[in-house]
């Protein structure tokens, strides 16, 4: 068993992008579920959801070898 510990800052940047995008997506979906369609919080939720999907897509796409 390894005695090395996790060192903060060693996570790959694409993993950080995918995780941050996922958290942003979930926050956006919660806002769209909790507020009336067309209200300012709902629009913020849509913006967050789209941004979260974009962040996850960017993180995944950046590691694909096409």
LOBAZA-779222 format. One record per atom (N, C-alpha, C): y, z, x; residue number from 1; atom name. Coordinates in steps of 0.05 Angstrom, whole numbers. Each point is the difference from the previous one (the first is absolute). Layout:
N
paba Y=Y | Z=Z | X=X | marke=NUM | drendo=CA .
...
//
This chain:
66
paba Y=-24 | Z=0 | X=17 | marke=1 | drendo=N .
paba Y=24 | Z=0 | X=-17 | marke=1 | drendo=CA .
paba Y=25 | Z=0 | X=18 | marke=1 | drendo=C .
paba Y=19 | Z=-17 | X=-7 | marke=2 | drendo=N .
paba Y=24 | Z=-3 | X=16 | marke=2 | drendo=CA .
paba Y=18 | Z=24 | X=-5 | marke=2 | drendo=C .
paba Y=13 | Z=9 | X=22 | marke=3 | drendo=N .
paba Y=19 | Z=22 | X=-2 | marke=3 | drendo=CA .
paba Y=29 | Z=-10 | X=-3 | marke=3 | drendo=C .
paba Y=3 | Z=-27 | X=0 | marke=4 | drendo=N .
paba Y=27 | Z=-11 | X=-2 | marke=4 | drendo=CA .
paba Y=11 | Z=5 | X=-29 | marke=4 | drendo=C .
paba Y=25 | Z=5 | X=-1 | marke=5 | drendo=N .
paba Y=12 | Z=4 | X=-26 | marke=5 | drendo=CA .
paba Y=18 | Z=-23 | X=-7 | marke=5 | drendo=C .
paba Y=6 | Z=-3 | X=-25 | marke=6 | drendo=N .
paba Y=17 | Z=-21 | X=-9 | marke=6 | drendo=CA .
paba Y=28 | Z=5 | X=11 | marke=6 | drendo=C .
paba Y=12 | Z=-20 | X=12 | marke=7 | drendo=N .
paba Y=26 | Z=2 | X=11 | marke=7 | drendo=CA .
paba Y=19 | Z=-15 | X=-19 | marke=7 | drendo=C .
paba Y=21 | Z=13 | X=-11 | marke=8 | drendo=N .
paba Y=18 | Z=-13 | X=-18 | marke=8 | drendo=CA .
paba Y=13 | Z=-24 | X=14 | marke=8 | drendo=C .
paba Y=3 | Z=-22 | X=-15 | marke=9 | drendo=N .
paba Y=13 | Z=-23 | X=10 | marke=9 | drendo=CA .
paba Y=-20 | Z=-21 | X=11 | marke=9 | drendo=C .
paba Y=-26 | Z=6 | X=-3 | marke=10 | drendo=N .
paba Y=-20 | Z=-18 | X=11 | marke=10 | drendo=CA .
paba Y=-12 | Z=-19 | X=-21 | marke=10 | drendo=C .
paba Y=9 | Z=3 | X=-25 | marke=11 | drendo=N .
paba Y=-9 | Z=-17 | X=-21 | marke=11 | drendo=CA .
paba Y=12 | Z=-28 | X=3 | marke=11 | drendo=C .
paba Y=-15 | Z=-21 | X=-3 | marke=12 | drendo=N .
paba Y=10 | Z=-27 | X=2 | marke=12 | drendo=CA .
paba Y=22 | Z=-5 | X=-21 | marke=12 | drendo=C .
paba Y=19 | Z=-17 | X=7 | marke=13 | drendo=N .
paba Y=23 | Z=-4 | X=-18 | marke=13 | drendo=CA .
paba Y=-9 | Z=-14 | X=-25 | marke=13 | drendo=C .
paba Y=-20 | Z=-18 | X=1 | marke=14 | drendo=N .
paba Y=-9 | Z=-13 | X=-25 | marke=14 | drendo=CA .
paba Y=-13 | Z=19 | X=-19 | marke=14 | drendo=C .
paba Y=-13 | Z=21 | X=10 | marke=15 | drendo=N .
paba Y=-12 | Z=20 | X=-17 | marke=15 | drendo=CA .
paba Y=22 | Z=16 | X=-13 | marke=15 | drendo=C .
paba Y=21 | Z=6 | X=14 | marke=16 | drendo=N .
paba Y=23 | Z=14 | X=-11 | marke=16 | drendo=CA .
paba Y=13 | Z=-16 | X=-22 | marke=16 | drendo=C .
paba Y=2 | Z=-27 | X=4 | marke=17 | drendo=N .
paba Y=11 | Z=-17 | X=-21 | marke=17 | drendo=CA .
paba Y=-17 | Z=-1 | X=-25 | marke=17 | drendo=C .
paba Y=-26 | Z=-1 | X=4 | marke=18 | drendo=N .
paba Y=-18 | Z=0 | X=-24 | marke=18 | drendo=CA .
paba Y=1 | Z=26 | X=-15 | marke=18 | drendo=C .
paba Y=0 | Z=22 | X=14 | marke=19 | drendo=N .
paba Y=1 | Z=27 | X=-13 | marke=19 | drendo=CA .
paba Y=27 | Z=3 | X=-14 | marke=19 | drendo=C .
paba Y=22 | Z=-6 | X=14 | marke=20 | drendo=N .
paba Y=27 | Z=3 | X=-12 | marke=20 | drendo=CA .
paba Y=2 | Z=-19 | X=-25 | marke=20 | drendo=C .
paba Y=-10 | Z=-24 | X=3 | marke=21 | drendo=N .
paba Y=1 | Z=-18 | X=-23 | marke=21 | drendo=CA .
paba Y=-16 | Z=11 | X=-24 | marke=21 | drendo=C .
paba Y=-23 | Z=11 | X=6 | marke=22 | drendo=N .
paba Y=-17 | Z=12 | X=-21 | marke=22 | drendo=CA .
paba Y=14 | Z=23 | X=-14 | marke=22 | drendo=C .
paba Y=12 | Z=17 | X=15 | marke=23 | drendo=N .
paba Y=15 | Z=23 | X=-12 | marke=23 | drendo=CA .
paba Y=23 | Z=-10 | X=-16 | marke=23 | drendo=C .
paba Y=15 | Z=-20 | X=10 | marke=24 | drendo=N .
paba Y=22 | Z=-11 | X=-15 | marke=24 | drendo=CA .
paba Y=-9 | Z=-13 | X=-26 | marke=24 | drendo=C .
paba Y=-22 | Z=-14 | X=2 | marke=25 | drendo=N .
paba Y=-11 | Z=-13 | X=-24 | marke=25 | drendo=CA .
paba Y=-7 | Z=20 | X=-21 | marke=25 | drendo=C .
paba Y=-14 | Z=22 | X=8 | marke=26 | drendo=N .
paba Y=-8 | Z=21 | X=-20 | marke=26 | drendo=CA .
paba Y=25 | Z=13 | X=-12 | marke=26 | drendo=C .
paba Y=21 | Z=5 | X=16 | marke=27 | drendo=N .
paba Y=24 | Z=12 | X=-11 | marke=27 | drendo=CA .
paba Y=13 | Z=-19 | X=-20 | marke=27 | drendo=C .
paba Y=1 | Z=-25 | X=6 | marke=28 | drendo=N .
paba Y=11 | Z=-20 | X=-18 | marke=28 | drendo=CA .
paba Y=-15 | Z=-2 | X=-26 | marke=28 | drendo=C .
paba Y=-27 | Z=1 | X=2 | marke=29 | drendo=N .
paba Y=-16 | Z=-2 | X=-24 | marke=29 | drendo=CA .
paba Y=3 | Z=25 | X=-18 | marke=29 | drendo=C .
paba Y=4 | Z=23 | X=13 | marke=30 | drendo=N .
paba Y=5 | Z=24 | X=-16 | marke=30 | drendo=CA .
paba Y=26 | Z=-2 | X=-15 | marke=30 | drendo=C .
paba Y=21 | Z=-10 | X=14 | marke=31 | drendo=N .
paba Y=26 | Z=-3 | X=-14 | marke=31 | drendo=CA .
paba Y=-2 | Z=-19 | X=-23 | marke=31 | drendo=C .
paba Y=-14 | Z=-23 | X=3 | marke=32 | drendo=N .
paba Y=-2 | Z=-19 | X=-21 | marke=32 | drendo=CA .
paba Y=-17 | Z=11 | X=-24 | marke=32 | drendo=C .
paba Y=-18 | Z=18 | X=6 | marke=33 | drendo=N .
paba Y=-16 | Z=12 | X=-21 | marke=33 | drendo=CA .
paba Y=15 | Z=22 | X=-15 | marke=33 | drendo=C .
paba Y=18 | Z=13 | X=13 | marke=34 | drendo=N .
paba Y=13 | Z=24 | X=-12 | marke=34 | drendo=CA .
paba Y=26 | Z=-7 | X=-15 | marke=34 | drendo=C .
paba Y=12 | Z=-23 | X=6 | marke=35 | drendo=N .
paba Y=26 | Z=-5 | X=-12 | marke=35 | drendo=CA .
paba Y=-1 | Z=-25 | X=-18 | marke=35 | drendo=C .
paba Y=20 | Z=-2 | X=-18 | marke=36 | drendo=N .
paba Y=2 | Z=-22 | X=-19 | marke=36 | drendo=CA .
paba Y=5 | Z=-26 | X=15 | marke=36 | drendo=C .
paba Y=-12 | Z=-22 | X=-10 | marke=37 | drendo=N .
paba Y=4 | Z=-26 | X=12 | marke=37 | drendo=CA .
paba Y=30 | Z=-8 | X=-1 | marke=37 | drendo=C .
paba Y=11 | Z=-8 | X=23 | marke=38 | drendo=N .
paba Y=27 | Z=-8 | X=2 | marke=38 | drendo=CA .
paba Y=20 | Z=21 | X=8 | marke=38 | drendo=C .
paba Y=-9 | Z=25 | X=1 | marke=39 | drendo=N .
paba Y=18 | Z=22 | X=8 | marke=39 | drendo=CA .
paba Y=3 | Z=-1 | X=30 | marke=39 | drendo=C .
paba Y=22 | Z=12 | X=11 | marke=40 | drendo=N .
paba Y=4 | Z=0 | X=29 | marke=40 | drendo=CA .
paba Y=-23 | Z=12 | X=16 | marke=40 | drendo=C .
paba Y=-12 | Z=22 | X=-8 | marke=41 | drendo=N .
paba Y=-23 | Z=10 | X=15 | marke=41 | drendo=CA .
paba Y=-24 | Z=-19 | X=-1 | marke=41 | drendo=C .
paba Y=-4 | Z=-14 | X=-22 | marke=42 | drendo=N .
paba Y=-22 | Z=-19 | X=-2 | marke=42 | drendo=CA .
paba Y=5 | Z=-23 | X=19 | marke=42 | drendo=C .
paba Y=25 | Z=-10 | X=1 | marke=43 | drendo=N .
paba Y=7 | Z=-22 | X=18 | marke=43 | drendo=CA .
paba Y=-4 | Z=9 | X=29 | marke=43 | drendo=C .
paba Y=7 | Z=25 | X=6 | marke=44 | drendo=N .
paba Y=-5 | Z=10 | X=28 | marke=44 | drendo=CA .
paba Y=-30 | Z=1 | X=5 | marke=44 | drendo=C .
paba Y=-16 | Z=7 | X=-20 | marke=45 | drendo=N .
paba Y=-29 | Z=0 | X=4 | marke=45 | drendo=CA .
paba Y=-11 | Z=-28 | X=5 | marke=45 | drendo=C .
paba Y=11 | Z=-20 | X=-14 | marke=46 | drendo=N .
paba Y=-9 | Z=-27 | X=5 | marke=46 | drendo=CA .
paba Y=7 | Z=-8 | X=28 | marke=46 | drendo=C .
paba Y=24 | Z=7 | X=9 | marke=47 | drendo=N .
paba Y=9 | Z=-7 | X=27 | marke=47 | drendo=CA .
paba Y=-18 | Z=13 | X=21 | marke=47 | drendo=C .
paba Y=-7 | Z=26 | X=-5 | marke=48 | drendo=N .
paba Y=-17 | Z=14 | X=19 | marke=48 | drendo=CA .
paba Y=-28 | Z=-12 | X=0 | marke=48 | drendo=C .
paba Y=-10 | Z=-7 | X=-23 | marke=49 | drendo=N .
paba Y=-27 | Z=-12 | X=-2 | marke=49 | drendo=CA .
paba Y=-1 | Z=-27 | X=15 | marke=49 | drendo=C .
paba Y=20 | Z=-16 | X=-4 | marke=50 | drendo=N .
paba Y=0 | Z=-26 | X=14 | marke=50 | drendo=CA .
paba Y=3 | Z=4 | X=31 | marke=50 | drendo=C .
paba Y=17 | Z=19 | X=7 | marke=51 | drendo=N .
paba Y=3 | Z=6 | X=29 | marke=51 | drendo=CA .
paba Y=-25 | Z=11 | X=12 | marke=51 | drendo=C .
paba Y=-15 | Z=17 | X=-15 | marke=52 | drendo=N .
paba Y=-25 | Z=11 | X=9 | marke=52 | drendo=CA .
paba Y=-21 | Z=-22 | X=4 | marke=52 | drendo=C .
paba Y=-2 | Z=-18 | X=-18 | marke=53 | drendo=N .
paba Y=-19 | Z=-22 | X=3 | marke=53 | drendo=CA .
paba Y=8 | Z=-17 | X=24 | marke=53 | drendo=C .
paba Y=26 | Z=-5 | X=3 | marke=54 | drendo=N .
paba Y=9 | Z=-16 | X=23 | marke=54 | drendo=CA .
paba Y=-6 | Z=14 | X=27 | marke=54 | drendo=C .
paba Y=4 | Z=26 | X=1 | marke=55 | drendo=N .
paba Y=-7 | Z=15 | X=24 | marke=55 | drendo=CA .
paba Y=-29 | Z=0 | X=7 | marke=55 | drendo=C .
paba Y=-17 | Z=4 | X=-21 | marke=56 | drendo=N .
paba Y=-29 | Z=-1 | X=5 | marke=56 | drendo=CA .
paba Y=-8 | Z=-28 | X=9 | marke=56 | drendo=C .
paba Y=10 | Z=-21 | X=-14 | marke=57 | drendo=N .
paba Y=-7 | Z=-27 | X=7 | marke=57 | drendo=CA .
paba Y=9 | Z=-7 | X=29 | marke=57 | drendo=C .
paba Y=23 | Z=8 | X=7 | marke=58 | drendo=N .
paba Y=10 | Z=-5 | X=27 | marke=58 | drendo=CA .
paba Y=-17 | Z=14 | X=21 | marke=58 | drendo=C .
paba Y=-7 | Z=25 | X=-5 | marke=59 | drendo=N .
paba Y=-17 | Z=15 | X=18 | marke=59 | drendo=CA .
paba Y=-27 | Z=-12 | X=4 | marke=59 | drendo=C .
paba Y=-12 | Z=-9 | X=-22 | marke=60 | drendo=N .
paba Y=-27 | Z=-12 | X=2 | marke=60 | drendo=CA .
paba Y=2 | Z=-28 | X=12 | marke=60 | drendo=C .
paba Y=19 | Z=-16 | X=-9 | marke=61 | drendo=N .
paba Y=3 | Z=-28 | X=10 | marke=61 | drendo=CA .
paba Y=5 | Z=-1 | X=30 | marke=61 | drendo=C .
paba Y=15 | Z=20 | X=10 | marke=62 | drendo=N .
paba Y=8 | Z=0 | X=28 | marke=62 | drendo=CA .
paba Y=-25 | Z=3 | X=18 | marke=62 | drendo=C .
paba Y=-21 | Z=11 | X=-10 | marke=63 | drendo=N .
paba Y=-24 | Z=4 | X=17 | marke=63 | drendo=CA .
paba Y=-21 | Z=-22 | X=-4 | marke=63 | drendo=C .
paba Y=4 | Z=-18 | X=-19 | marke=64 | drendo=N .
paba Y=-19 | Z=-21 | X=-4 | marke=64 | drendo=CA .
paba Y=3 | Z=-21 | X=22 | marke=64 | drendo=C .
paba Y=-21 | Z=-10 | X=11 | marke=65 | drendo=N .
paba Y=1 | Z=-21 | X=20 | marke=65 | drendo=CA .
paba Y=-6 | Z=-26 | X=-14 | marke=65 | drendo=C .
paba Y=21 | Z=-14 | X=-6 | marke=66 | drendo=N .
paba Y=-3 | Z=-26 | X=-15 | marke=66 | drendo=CA .
paba Y=1 | Z=-23 | X=19 | marke=66 | drendo=C .
//
